[in-house]
Amino acid sequence: MLGQLFGFRDRLGRLAYFGWICGGGLLWAFGVFLLVGGAFATSLANGSIGALVGASLTLLLSLIPLVWMGLALATKRLRDAGIPPLLVVPAVAAFSVFDVLVLSRQTGGQPLAGFVHNSPVGLCVNLAYGLVLLFWPSAGTKGRSDDGEARHTGDVPWHERALTLASSVPVQHEAGSYPSQIPLRGQPRTFGRRTA
């Protein structure tokens, strides 16, 4: 279980990603409640500042495994979708930092939650990123798995799949019939009325 939550090597489908994100978040919340909740209760009951500082530091340190888990699961999901995670994850992280440090101050927006300061643009980018992780179809895998079994071959890159999905709108052919399926790899793609 820990390898699935914190490892970066495998692939993760849409439903498995959703399950691991929900389960990992609940596991983290339960652990933080057990670790930090007692310290906060003690500091409030005794009025001591030391227990409160310790609980706050424990809470901040508990964010490290949460961020690691989120990066690991997102990397696996992006790899499964055929999107290069080494390009997307740093780009989203850099944009999030830019959004919090620059854009949110320029727009003067109110915080969406207690500690989240996103601009409307940052909110849209993060929402789109989350929707891609949840709903983008799997690309399949090439070759064979580690145990030697043949895998589903889906060697179409993500940008070609996006073009294929965009071009799947029915196009009228010469005879007036409409194609019943998305063009296969190697067949010409049509982006308008096909001419002879």
Backbone torsions as a table, in degrees:
resi	resn	phi	psi	omega
1	MET	NA	-41.1	-179.1
2	LEU	-67.6	-34.0	176.5
3	GLY	-65.3	-36.4	178.5
4	GLN	-70.6	-36.0	-179.0
5	LEU	-78.5	-36.6	-170.0
6	PHE	-116.0	-3.4	179.9
7	GLY	-87.6	157.0	-176.8
8	PHE	-112.0	5.1	-167.3
9	ARG	-89.8	-38.8	-169.2
10	ASP	-83.1	-170.5	174.6
11	ARG	-115.0	157.5	-177.9
12	LEU	-141.4	123.8	178.0
13	GLY	-73.5	176.6	-175.7
14	ARG	-63.6	-49.4	-177.1
15	LEU	-67.9	-41.0	177.8
16	ALA	-64.1	-39.2	177.8
17	TYR	-61.4	-47.2	179.3
18	PHE	-59.6	-44.4	179.5
19	GLY	-63.7	-43.9	-179.1
20	TRP	-69.9	-35.0	177.2
21	ILE	-65.1	-46.0	179.6
22	CYS	-65.8	-47.4	-179.0
23	GLY	-64.9	-42.8	178.7
24	GLY	-65.8	-39.4	177.3
25	GLY	-64.6	-41.5	177.2
26	LEU	-66.6	-40.2	177.8
27	LEU	-62.1	-44.0	178.0
28	TRP	-63.0	-45.3	-178.5
29	ALA	-62.5	-40.4	178.6
30	PHE	-65.6	-42.7	178.9
31	GLY	-64.1	-41.7	178.8
32	VAL	-66.0	-39.1	178.1
33	PHE	-60.7	-43.2	179.9
34	LEU	-68.6	-42.8	-176.4
35	LEU	-75.3	-47.1	-171.2
36	VAL	-91.8	-32.3	-177.1
37	GLY	-58.4	-42.7	178.8
38	GLY	-65.3	-40.1	-179.8
39	ALA	-67.7	-39.6	177.3
40	PHE	-65.1	-41.9	179.4
41	ALA	-63.3	-40.8	178.8
42	THR	-64.8	-42.7	-178.2
43	SER	-68.0	-34.8	177.8
44	LEU	-71.1	-37.8	-178.7
45	ALA	-70.5	-41.5	-176.8
46	ASN	-90.3	-18.0	-177.6
47	GLY	73.7	18.9	-178.8
48	SER	-89.3	138.6	-179.3
49	ILE	-81.4	-25.0	-178.5
50	GLY	-63.8	-43.9	179.3
51	ALA	-67.4	-34.5	178.6
52	LEU	-67.9	-41.3	177.3
53	VAL	-66.1	-41.3	177.7
54	GLY	-62.7	-41.8	178.6
55	ALA	-66.5	-38.2	178.5
56	SER	-66.2	-42.4	177.3
57	LEU	-64.1	-39.9	177.7
58	THR	-63.0	-40.0	177.5
59	LEU	-63.4	-44.9	178.4
60	LEU	-64.5	-40.9	178.3
61	LEU	-68.0	-27.5	179.3
62	SER	-73.2	-14.7	176.4
63	LEU	-71.7	-24.1	-179.6
64	ILE	-60.7	-51.4	177.5
65	PRO	-65.1	-30.1	178.5
66	LEU	-66.3	-44.8	178.6
67	VAL	-67.1	-41.4	177.6
68	TRP	-59.8	-45.5	179.6
69	MET	-62.1	-43.8	179.4
70	GLY	-63.0	-41.8	178.0
71	LEU	-65.8	-41.4	180.0
72	ALA	-64.6	-45.3	-179.1
73	LEU	-68.3	-38.9	178.7
74	ALA	-66.5	-39.5	178.0
75	THR	-62.1	-44.3	178.4
76	LYS	-64.0	-41.1	-178.4
77	ARG	-68.4	-42.3	178.0
78	LEU	-63.5	-41.1	178.0
79	ARG	-61.8	-39.4	178.9
80	ASP	-67.4	-33.1	180.0
81	ALA	-79.8	-6.3	-179.7
82	GLY	83.6	13.8	179.3
83	ILE	-100.0	131.3	-176.6
84	PRO	-67.5	111.9	-177.2
85	PRO	-68.3	-26.8	-179.8
86	LEU	-70.6	-15.5	174.8
87	LEU	-96.2	-40.2	-171.5
88	VAL	-78.5	-47.3	-175.1
89	VAL	-62.2	-48.5	176.4
90	PRO	-64.4	-34.0	179.1
91	ALA	-65.8	-42.9	178.9
92	VAL	-67.4	-40.2	178.6
93	ALA	-64.2	-44.0	179.2
94	ALA	-64.4	-41.2	178.3
95	PHE	-65.0	-38.4	179.8
96	SER	-63.2	-42.1	177.5
97	VAL	-63.9	-45.6	177.6
98	PHE	-60.3	-39.6	-179.7
99	ASP	-64.3	-45.6	-177.7
100	VAL	-70.0	-40.7	-175.1
101	LEU	-82.3	-31.4	-173.5
102	VAL	-117.1	-59.7	-172.0
103	LEU	-63.2	-41.2	-178.6
104	SER	-66.3	-29.7	177.3
105	ARG	-76.0	-31.7	179.9
106	GLN	-73.4	-37.1	-178.1
107	THR	-82.4	-19.7	178.7
108	GLY	66.3	26.1	-177.7
109	GLY	-72.6	156.5	176.2
110	GLN	-80.1	150.5	177.7
111	PRO	-61.4	140.4	178.8
112	LEU	-77.1	-35.3	175.5
113	ALA	-133.9	-176.6	-175.2
114	GLY	-55.4	-41.3	-175.9
115	PHE	-122.4	2.8	-178.3
116	VAL	-96.4	115.6	178.8
117	HIS	-113.1	89.8	178.8
118	ASN	-110.9	147.3	170.3
119	SER	-82.7	166.3	176.3
120	PRO	-59.4	-34.9	177.4
121	VAL	-66.2	-44.5	178.6
122	GLY	-63.3	-37.5	177.1
123	LEU	-63.2	-42.7	179.6
124	CYS	-66.3	-40.9	179.2
125	VAL	-65.2	-45.3	179.2
126	ASN	-65.9	-36.7	176.7
127	LEU	-65.1	-44.2	178.2
128	ALA	-63.1	-41.7	178.0
129	TYR	-61.2	-45.0	178.3
130	GLY	-64.9	-39.2	178.6
131	LEU	-68.1	-35.8	175.2
132	VAL	-63.3	-43.9	179.4
133	LEU	-63.0	-36.8	-177.5
134	LEU	-81.9	-34.3	-168.3
135	PHE	-118.8	-10.6	-178.5
136	TRP	-68.3	130.9	-176.4
137	PRO	-68.4	154.8	179.1
138	SER	-69.8	147.8	-178.9
139	ALA	-91.2	-13.0	-173.1
140	GLY	84.7	-177.5	-177.7
141	THR	-133.5	159.6	178.1
142	LYS	-98.1	155.2	168.8
143	GLY	71.7	-141.0	-175.1
144	ARG	-122.8	155.7	179.2
145	SER	-79.3	178.6	-178.3
146	ASP	-63.5	-30.7	-178.6
147	ASP	-89.4	7.8	173.8
148	GLY	91.5	-3.5	-179.8
149	GLU	-77.5	146.6	178.6
150	ALA	-71.0	140.5	178.7
151	ARG	-105.7	165.5	174.0
152	HIS	-65.4	130.8	-179.2
153	THR	-95.1	115.2	176.3
154	GLY	-137.1	77.4	-171.6
155	ASP	-92.4	25.1	177.6
156	VAL	-85.8	121.8	178.8
157	PRO	-62.7	159.6	-174.0
158	TRP	-62.8	-36.9	-177.8
159	HIS	-71.1	-31.3	175.4
160	GLU	-72.6	-34.7	177.1
161	ARG	-65.5	-37.8	178.2
162	ALA	-65.3	-40.7	176.3
163	LEU	-64.3	-38.8	179.1
164	THR	-64.8	-42.5	178.4
165	LEU	-65.2	-38.5	-179.8
166	ALA	-70.4	-30.2	-177.6
167	SER	-92.7	9.4	-177.2
168	SER	-83.9	5.2	175.0
169	VAL	-67.3	132.9	-176.4
170	PRO	-57.4	135.5	179.7
171	VAL	-117.0	132.5	-178.5
172	GLN	-76.7	128.9	179.1
173	HIS	-94.4	180.0	-176.2
174	GLU	-56.0	-44.2	-174.5
175	ALA	-78.8	-1.5	179.9
176	GLY	88.1	5.0	179.4
177	SER	-93.0	159.1	179.1
178	TYR	-109.4	140.8	177.7
179	PRO	-67.9	145.2	-175.2
180	SER	-97.0	-3.0	-178.3
181	GLN	-146.1	165.5	178.1
182	ILE	-69.8	141.1	179.7
183	PRO	-59.3	139.0	179.2
184	LEU	-82.4	165.3	179.6
185	ARG	-60.9	133.1	-179.9
186	GLY	97.7	-21.0	177.0
187	GLN	-87.4	150.0	-179.7
188	PRO	-66.9	141.5	177.1
189	ARG	-92.3	143.2	-179.9
190	THR	-113.9	131.3	179.6
191	PHE	-115.8	19.7	179.8
192	GLY	-178.7	-157.5	-179.4
193	ARG	-71.7	125.4	-178.6
194	ARG	-76.6	134.2	178.1
195	THR	-111.2	155.2	-177.2
196	ALA	-77.5	NA	NA
